Amino acid sequence: MAEPEQGLSTAEVEVVDLCRELIGIDTSNYGDHSGPGEREAAEYVAGKLDEVGVESRIYEKHPGRSNVVTRIEGEDSSRPPLLIHGHLDVVPAAAEDWTHHPFAGEVADDCVWGRGAVDMKNMDAMVLAVLRQRLREGRRPPRDIVLAYLADEEAAGTWGARYLVAEHPELFADCDAAISEVGGFSFTVKDDRRLYLVETAEKGIAWMKLTARGTAGHGSMVNGDNAVTELAAAVARLGEYRAPVRLTPTVRTFLEEICEEFGIAFDEGDVDATVARLGPIASMIGATLRNTLNPTVLDGGYKANVIPGEASAQVDGRFLPGTEQEYFEQIDRLLGPKVDREFIAHLPAVETPFEGGLVHAMQASLLAEDPGAKAVPYCLSGGTDAKSFAKLGVRNFGFSPLKLPPELDFSGMFHGVDERVPIDGLQFGVRVLDRFIDMI
């Protein structure tokens, strides 16, 4: 490792190389086992921990789909540990679409570029850099930390968090809270004011397969029991449906905070208009105002002159905390009696109050590095491994702190092209996380 630059800690210097090297390990997850898996990245992390005297263990349910878990002893091991988790897999990337190769980990324009720079090898690197420096210096956290680098998050965590929670719950049984991805990044209100969005809620996930069955026959005949027709009508009803606005506690708090910062009235009668004023994050926040249904796949028939006996579709459904029962009741009304549904994936919505010692530690650590900072809760429209750990009673927060330039469309880079993270953002995150750990 290079010597620290003047004014920078070893962790601030090291985080850049850690991020670059993690990005350089292709962990593309295609939703099955056709990708390279996470084994190489898991061994990389385990090696970096071993260098500072931390013994870890790799857990696998399927060969190559690897998870690294360790426990770092704190000053008071009688207190519940804090779980810090991140995932090692990334969504696939087509190199020809990128300015810089997605698995090169290049540094350009003061940023680290590549698949995972945003989701979420940036946080993986920041946590690793901070803990390595603390361990070299003999600085133990106030309480134990359970550290987990996980597989398969990008495909609902079957071979990662869900597997560990189901088969190795003892690893996390005494953890009471966790921090991970998709939170703690800045949203600039004005030059001297930034809101840092801490994820305290996630919509539930319902990926569904729809199936319509009818009478097969010749395409030239009159057929009043056509599976394709029945399915197409049902899919159209789902796609055209727009659910009403439902303000969960997290979303309401976020909107009240944002309106106060902008000096505008919070109009519950036109929440969409309020969100539209938020600039780059409007689409991310807008998706948390209501339940959603998006048809994504159609499959039916095999020849133009054959009416099939069955047709199917897939739908991506997301529901807000506290709305699951009414959500599925509405879906069944829209589908009608001739279309069946089954789950491809069904994960719960989660929400935790924005209060307590960890929240105070987040706010204090952010303020220490950015006097214009204010932490606010928000709801994520997607999903993370938090859903799995919530089953063990763990309170989950998205806290991956980054101070970002206002012009950077950070939320738009999740699963997008030209993912990149500013180097000074990584170094800011290292400083904040180090302070945060001192306060846990």
C-alpha positions as CSV (number, residue, x, y, z in Angstrom):
1,M,0.0,0.0,0.0
2,A,1.2,3.5,-0.8
3,E,2.2,5.9,1.9
4,P,-0.6,8.2,3.0
5,E,-0.7,11.5,1.2
6,Q,-0.3,14.6,3.4
7,G,-3.4,15.2,5.4
8,L,-5.0,11.8,4.5
9,S,-5.3,8.8,6.7
10,T,-4.2,5.3,5.5
11,A,-7.8,4.4,5.1
12,E,-8.6,7.4,2.9
13,V,-5.7,6.4,0.6
14,E,-6.4,2.7,0.7
15,V,-10.1,2.9,-0.1
16,V,-9.4,3.9,-3.7
17,D,-7.4,0.9,-4.5
18,L,-9.7,-1.4,-2.5
19,C,-12.7,-0.1,-4.6
20,R,-10.8,-0.4,-7.9
21,E,-9.6,-3.9,-7.1
22,L,-13.1,-5.1,-6.0
23,I,-14.6,-3.7,-9.2
24,G,-11.9,-5.5,-11.2
25,I,-13.2,-8.8,-9.9
26,D,-16.1,-9.6,-12.2
27,T,-19.0,-10.8,-10.0
28,S,-21.8,-10.4,-12.5
29,N,-25.0,-12.1,-11.3
30,Y,-27.3,-13.3,-14.1
31,G,-29.9,-14.7,-11.7
32,D,-28.6,-18.2,-12.0
33,H,-25.2,-19.9,-11.7
34,S,-24.0,-18.9,-15.2
35,G,-21.9,-16.0,-13.9
36,P,-18.4,-16.1,-12.4
37,G,-19.8,-16.2,-8.8
38,E,-18.4,-14.4,-5.8
39,R,-15.7,-16.8,-4.7
40,E,-12.7,-14.7,-6.0
41,A,-14.1,-11.5,-4.4
42,A,-14.8,-13.4,-1.1
43,E,-11.2,-14.7,-1.0
44,Y,-10.0,-11.2,-1.7
45,V,-11.9,-9.8,1.3
46,A,-10.9,-12.7,3.5
47,G,-7.3,-12.1,2.6
48,K,-7.5,-8.4,3.4
49,L,-9.0,-9.2,6.8
50,D,-6.3,-11.8,7.4
51,E,-3.6,-9.2,6.8
52,V,-4.8,-7.3,9.9
53,G,-5.3,-10.3,12.1
54,V,-9.0,-11.0,11.5
55,E,-10.0,-14.6,10.9
56,S,-13.1,-15.0,8.7
57,R,-15.0,-17.9,7.3
58,I,-16.4,-18.4,3.8
59,Y,-19.9,-20.0,3.6
60,E,-21.3,-21.5,0.5
61,K,-24.7,-23.1,-0.3
62,H,-23.7,-23.6,-3.9
63,P,-20.1,-23.8,-5.2
64,G,-18.7,-20.4,-6.0
65,R,-21.6,-18.4,-4.5
66,S,-19.5,-17.3,-1.5
67,N,-20.2,-15.3,1.7
68,V,-17.6,-14.0,4.1
69,V,-18.6,-13.6,7.7
70,T,-16.5,-12.6,10.7
71,R,-16.9,-11.0,14.2
72,I,-14.7,-8.2,15.3
73,E,-14.5,-8.0,19.1
74,G,-15.4,-4.6,20.7
75,E,-14.7,-3.1,24.0
76,D,-18.0,-4.3,25.5
77,S,-19.0,-7.7,24.1
78,S,-22.0,-7.9,26.4
79,R,-23.8,-5.4,24.2
80,P,-25.6,-6.6,21.1
81,P,-23.3,-6.4,18.1
82,L,-23.8,-4.1,15.1
83,L,-24.1,-5.9,11.8
84,I,-22.4,-4.3,8.9
85,H,-23.2,-6.1,5.6
86,G,-22.5,-5.6,1.9
87,H,-23.0,-7.7,-1.2
88,L,-20.2,-8.7,-3.5
89,D,-22.3,-9.5,-6.6
90,V,-23.2,-6.9,-9.3
91,V,-25.6,-6.8,-12.2
92,P,-24.2,-7.6,-15.6
93,A,-22.7,-4.9,-17.8
94,A,-22.1,-4.6,-21.6
95,A,-18.7,-3.1,-22.1
96,E,-19.5,-1.5,-25.4
97,D,-22.1,0.8,-23.7
98,W,-19.5,2.2,-21.2
99,T,-17.1,5.1,-21.4
100,H,-14.6,3.0,-19.4
101,H,-14.6,-0.7,-19.2
102,P,-17.0,-1.8,-16.5
103,F,-14.6,-4.2,-14.9
104,A,-11.4,-2.2,-15.2
105,G,-11.8,-0.1,-12.1
106,E,-10.3,2.9,-13.9
107,V,-9.7,6.3,-12.3
108,A,-10.8,9.2,-14.5
109,D,-12.2,12.6,-13.8
110,D,-11.5,12.2,-10.1
111,C,-13.9,9.2,-9.9
112,V,-13.5,5.4,-9.7
113,W,-15.5,3.9,-12.6
114,G,-17.0,0.5,-13.1
115,R,-19.8,-1.9,-12.3
116,G,-20.3,-1.8,-8.6
117,A,-18.8,1.7,-8.0
118,V,-22.3,2.7,-6.8
119,D,-23.9,-0.7,-6.1
120,M,-22.2,-1.5,-3.8
121,K,-18.4,-2.1,-4.0
122,N,-17.9,1.5,-2.9
123,M,-19.4,0.7,0.6
124,D,-17.6,-2.7,0.6
125,A,-14.3,-0.8,0.1
126,M,-15.0,1.9,2.6
127,V,-15.9,-0.5,5.4
128,L,-12.9,-2.6,4.7
129,A,-10.5,0.4,4.6
130,V,-11.9,1.8,7.9
131,L,-11.7,-1.5,9.8
132,R,-8.3,-2.4,8.5
133,Q,-6.9,1.0,9.7
134,R,-8.6,0.7,13.1
135,L,-7.3,-2.9,13.6
136,R,-3.8,-1.8,12.6
137,E,-4.0,0.9,15.2
138,G,-5.5,-1.3,17.9
139,R,-8.7,0.8,18.0
140,R,-11.5,-1.5,19.0
141,P,-15.2,-0.5,18.4
142,P,-17.3,0.2,21.5
143,R,-19.2,-3.1,20.8
144,D,-18.7,-6.1,18.6
145,I,-19.2,-5.8,14.9
146,V,-20.4,-8.7,12.8
147,L,-19.1,-8.1,9.3
148,A,-20.7,-9.9,6.4
149,Y,-19.8,-9.7,2.7
150,L,-22.6,-11.5,0.9
151,A,-23.5,-13.3,-2.4
152,D,-26.5,-13.0,-4.6
153,E,-28.2,-9.8,-3.4
154,E,-28.9,-8.9,-7.0
155,A,-31.1,-12.0,-7.4
156,A,-33.0,-11.8,-4.1
157,G,-30.3,-13.2,-1.9
158,T,-31.1,-16.9,-2.3
159,W,-27.4,-18.0,-2.1
160,G,-26.5,-15.1,0.3
161,A,-28.4,-13.5,3.1
162,R,-31.5,-15.7,2.8
163,Y,-29.3,-18.8,3.0
164,L,-27.3,-17.6,6.0
165,V,-30.4,-16.4,7.9
166,A,-32.1,-19.8,7.3
167,E,-29.2,-22.1,7.9
168,H,-26.7,-20.1,10.0
169,P,-28.9,-17.7,12.1
170,E,-26.5,-18.0,15.0
171,L,-24.1,-15.8,13.2
172,F,-26.5,-12.8,13.6
173,A,-28.8,-14.0,16.4
174,D,-27.6,-11.4,18.9
175,C,-27.4,-8.4,16.5
176,D,-29.9,-5.7,17.1
177,A,-29.2,-3.4,14.2
178,A,-27.4,-3.2,10.9
179,I,-26.1,-0.7,8.4
180,S,-25.6,-1.3,4.7
181,E,-26.3,0.1,1.2
182,V,-28.5,2.7,-0.5
183,G,-28.4,5.4,2.1
184,G,-26.3,8.1,3.6
185,F,-25.7,9.8,0.3
186,S,-26.1,13.6,0.0
187,F,-28.9,15.6,-1.8
188,T,-27.9,19.2,-2.2
189,V,-30.6,21.7,-1.2
190,K,-28.3,24.8,-1.6
191,D,-24.6,25.4,-1.4
192,D,-24.3,25.2,2.3
193,R,-27.1,22.6,3.0
194,R,-27.2,18.9,2.2
195,L,-29.7,16.3,3.2
196,Y,-28.2,12.8,3.7
197,L,-30.9,10.2,2.9
198,V,-30.8,7.3,5.3
199,E,-32.8,4.3,4.3
200,T,-35.2,3.2,7.0
201,A,-37.8,1.5,4.9
202,E,-38.1,-0.7,1.8
203,K,-41.0,-1.6,-0.4
204,G,-41.9,-5.3,-0.5
205,I,-41.1,-7.3,-3.6
206,A,-43.6,-9.5,-5.5
207,W,-42.2,-10.9,-8.7
208,M,-45.1,-13.0,-10.1
209,K,-45.8,-15.4,-13.0
210,L,-49.2,-15.1,-14.4
211,T,-50.8,-18.0,-16.3
212,A,-53.9,-18.1,-18.4
213,R,-55.3,-21.4,-19.7
214,G,-57.7,-21.9,-22.6
215,T,-58.6,-24.3,-25.3
216,A,-55.9,-25.1,-27.8
217,G,-56.8,-25.2,-31.5
218,H,-56.2,-24.2,-35.1
219,G,-55.6,-20.5,-35.7
220,S,-58.2,-20.4,-38.4
221,M,-61.1,-21.4,-36.2
222,V,-63.3,-19.3,-34.0
223,N,-62.1,-19.7,-30.4
224,G,-63.9,-18.0,-27.5
225,D,-61.5,-19.5,-24.9
226,N,-58.1,-18.1,-26.1
227,A,-55.4,-18.1,-23.4
228,V,-53.4,-15.4,-25.2
229,T,-56.4,-13.0,-25.3
230,E,-57.3,-13.6,-21.7
231,L,-53.7,-13.0,-20.6
232,A,-53.2,-9.9,-22.7
233,A,-56.3,-8.3,-21.3
234,A,-55.3,-9.1,-17.7
235,V,-51.7,-7.8,-18.3
236,A,-53.2,-4.6,-19.8
237,R,-55.3,-4.0,-16.7
238,L,-52.3,-4.4,-14.4
239,G,-50.2,-2.1,-16.5
240,E,-52.8,0.6,-16.7
241,Y,-53.6,0.5,-13.0
242,R,-52.3,3.4,-10.9
243,A,-52.5,2.9,-7.2
244,P,-53.5,5.8,-4.9
245,V,-50.9,7.7,-2.9
246,R,-50.2,6.1,0.5
247,L,-47.9,8.1,2.8
248,T,-46.0,5.7,5.1
249,P,-44.4,7.2,8.2
250,T,-41.0,7.3,6.5
251,V,-42.2,8.9,3.3
252,R,-44.3,11.4,5.2
253,T,-41.3,12.4,7.3
254,F,-39.0,12.7,4.3
255,L,-41.5,14.9,2.4
256,E,-42.1,17.2,5.4
257,E,-38.3,17.6,5.9
258,I,-37.7,18.3,2.2
259,C,-40.6,20.8,2.0
260,E,-39.2,22.6,5.1
261,E,-35.8,22.8,3.5
262,F,-37.2,24.2,0.2
263,G,-39.5,26.6,2.1
264,I,-42.6,25.2,0.4
265,A,-45.9,24.0,1.9
266,F,-46.4,20.3,2.1
267,D,-49.6,19.7,0.1
268,E,-51.0,16.3,0.7
269,G,-53.5,16.8,-2.1
270,D,-50.7,16.9,-4.7
271,V,-47.8,15.0,-3.4
272,D,-46.7,14.1,-6.9
273,A,-46.1,17.8,-7.7
274,T,-43.9,18.1,-4.6
275,V,-41.8,15.2,-5.6
276,A,-41.4,16.4,-9.1
277,R,-39.4,19.4,-7.8
278,L,-36.7,17.1,-6.3
279,G,-34.6,16.9,-9.5
280,P,-32.5,13.8,-10.0
281,I,-33.9,11.8,-7.1
282,A,-37.6,12.5,-8.1
283,S,-38.0,9.1,-9.8
284,M,-36.6,7.2,-6.8
285,I,-38.8,9.0,-4.3
286,G,-41.8,9.1,-6.5
287,A,-41.8,5.3,-6.6
288,T,-42.3,5.2,-2.9
289,L,-45.6,7.1,-2.9
290,R,-47.7,4.2,-4.0
291,N,-47.7,0.5,-4.8
292,T,-46.7,-0.4,-8.3
293,L,-47.2,-3.2,-10.9
294,N,-45.1,-3.4,-14.0
295,P,-45.5,-6.2,-16.6
296,T,-42.1,-7.2,-17.8
297,V,-42.3,-10.5,-19.7
298,L,-44.9,-12.1,-22.1
299,D,-44.7,-15.7,-23.3
300,G,-47.4,-17.5,-25.3
301,G,-47.7,-19.7,-28.3
302,Y,-45.2,-21.3,-30.6
303,K,-46.6,-20.9,-34.2
304,A,-48.7,-18.3,-35.9
305,N,-51.5,-20.8,-36.9
306,V,-51.8,-22.5,-33.5
307,I,-53.9,-21.2,-30.6
308,P,-51.9,-22.3,-27.5
309,G,-53.6,-23.9,-24.5
310,E,-51.6,-21.7,-22.2
311,A,-50.0,-18.3,-22.0
312,S,-47.9,-16.7,-19.3
313,A,-46.4,-13.3,-18.3
314,Q,-44.2,-12.0,-15.5
315,V,-44.9,-8.9,-13.4
316,D,-42.6,-6.9,-11.1
317,G,-44.7,-5.8,-8.1
318,R,-43.6,-3.6,-5.2
319,F,-45.7,-2.8,-2.2
320,L,-45.3,-0.3,0.7
321,P,-45.0,-1.3,4.3
322,G,-48.4,-2.0,5.9
323,T,-50.2,-2.5,2.6
324,E,-49.5,-6.1,1.6
325,Q,-52.9,-7.6,2.1
326,E,-54.9,-5.0,0.2
327,Y,-52.2,-5.0,-2.5
328,F,-52.7,-8.6,-3.4
329,E,-56.5,-8.3,-3.1
330,Q,-56.4,-5.5,-5.7
331,I,-54.1,-7.6,-8.0
332,D,-56.6,-10.5,-7.9
333,R,-59.5,-8.2,-8.8
334,L,-57.5,-6.9,-11.8
335,L,-56.5,-10.4,-12.9
336,G,-60.0,-11.8,-12.8
337,P,-61.0,-15.5,-12.3
338,K,-59.3,-16.9,-15.4
339,V,-55.7,-15.9,-14.7
340,D,-53.6,-17.5,-11.9
341,R,-50.6,-16.1,-10.2
342,E,-47.6,-17.6,-8.4
343,F,-44.6,-16.1,-6.9
344,I,-41.2,-16.0,-8.5
345,A,-39.9,-14.0,-5.5
346,H,-41.9,-12.7,-2.5
347,L,-40.0,-10.6,0.0
348,P,-41.6,-8.4,2.7
349,A,-41.7,-4.7,3.1
350,V,-39.7,-3.4,6.0
351,E,-39.7,-0.2,8.1
352,T,-38.0,1.0,11.2
353,P,-38.4,4.3,13.1
354,F,-35.9,7.0,12.5
355,E,-34.8,7.3,16.1
356,G,-32.4,5.9,18.7
357,G,-28.6,5.9,19.4
358,L,-27.5,4.8,15.9
359,V,-29.5,7.6,14.3
360,H,-27.9,10.1,16.6
361,A,-24.5,8.6,15.7
362,M,-25.2,9.0,12.0
363,Q,-26.2,12.6,12.3
364,A,-23.2,13.5,14.6
365,S,-20.7,11.7,12.3
366,L,-22.1,13.5,9.2
367,L,-22.1,16.9,10.9
368,A,-18.5,16.5,12.0
369,E,-17.4,16.2,8.4
370,D,-20.1,18.4,6.8
371,P,-21.4,21.3,8.9
372,G,-24.3,21.6,6.3
373,A,-25.5,18.0,6.8
374,K,-28.8,16.9,8.0
375,A,-29.8,13.2,8.1
376,V,-33.4,12.4,7.0
377,P,-35.1,9.0,6.5
378,Y,-36.4,7.7,3.2
379,C,-38.0,4.6,1.7
380,L,-36.3,2.6,-0.9
381,S,-38.5,1.4,-3.8
382,G,-36.2,-1.5,-4.4
383,G,-34.9,-4.2,-2.0
384,T,-31.7,-5.1,-0.2
385,D,-30.5,-7.9,2.0
386,A,-32.1,-5.9,4.9
387,K,-35.3,-7.9,4.2
388,S,-33.6,-11.1,5.2
389,F,-32.0,-9.8,8.4
390,A,-35.3,-8.2,9.4
391,K,-36.6,-11.7,9.9
392,L,-34.2,-12.0,12.8
393,G,-35.5,-8.8,14.5
394,V,-32.6,-6.7,13.2
395,R,-33.3,-3.0,12.7
396,N,-31.9,-2.0,9.3
397,F,-30.5,1.3,8.1
398,G,-29.1,2.2,4.7
399,F,-26.0,4.2,5.7
400,S,-23.3,4.3,3.1
401,P,-22.2,7.9,3.5
402,L,-21.1,9.8,0.4
403,K,-20.9,13.6,-0.1
404,L,-21.7,14.0,-3.7
405,P,-21.5,16.9,-6.2
406,P,-25.0,18.2,-6.8
407,E,-24.8,17.7,-10.6
408,L,-24.1,13.9,-10.3
409,D,-27.2,11.7,-10.9
410,F,-26.2,9.2,-8.3
411,S,-29.6,7.4,-8.1
412,G,-29.7,7.1,-11.9
413,M,-26.4,5.1,-11.9
414,F,-27.8,2.1,-9.9
415,H,-27.8,-0.7,-12.5
416,G,-27.1,1.9,-15.1
417,V,-24.2,2.7,-17.5
418,D,-21.0,4.5,-16.5
419,E,-21.3,3.9,-12.8
420,R,-18.8,5.9,-10.9
421,V,-18.1,7.3,-7.5
422,P,-16.1,10.4,-6.7
423,I,-12.8,9.8,-4.9
424,D,-13.4,12.6,-2.5
425,G,-16.8,11.0,-1.8
426,L,-15.1,7.7,-0.9
427,Q,-12.7,9.5,1.4
428,F,-15.5,11.4,3.0
429,G,-17.4,8.2,3.6
430,V,-14.3,6.7,5.3
431,R,-14.0,9.6,7.7
432,V,-17.7,9.5,8.5
433,L,-17.8,5.7,9.0
434,D,-14.8,5.9,11.3
435,R,-16.4,8.5,13.5
436,F,-19.7,6.6,13.4
437,I,-18.1,3.4,14.6
438,D,-16.6,5.3,17.6
439,M,-20.2,6.2,18.6
440,I,-21.9,2.9,18.3
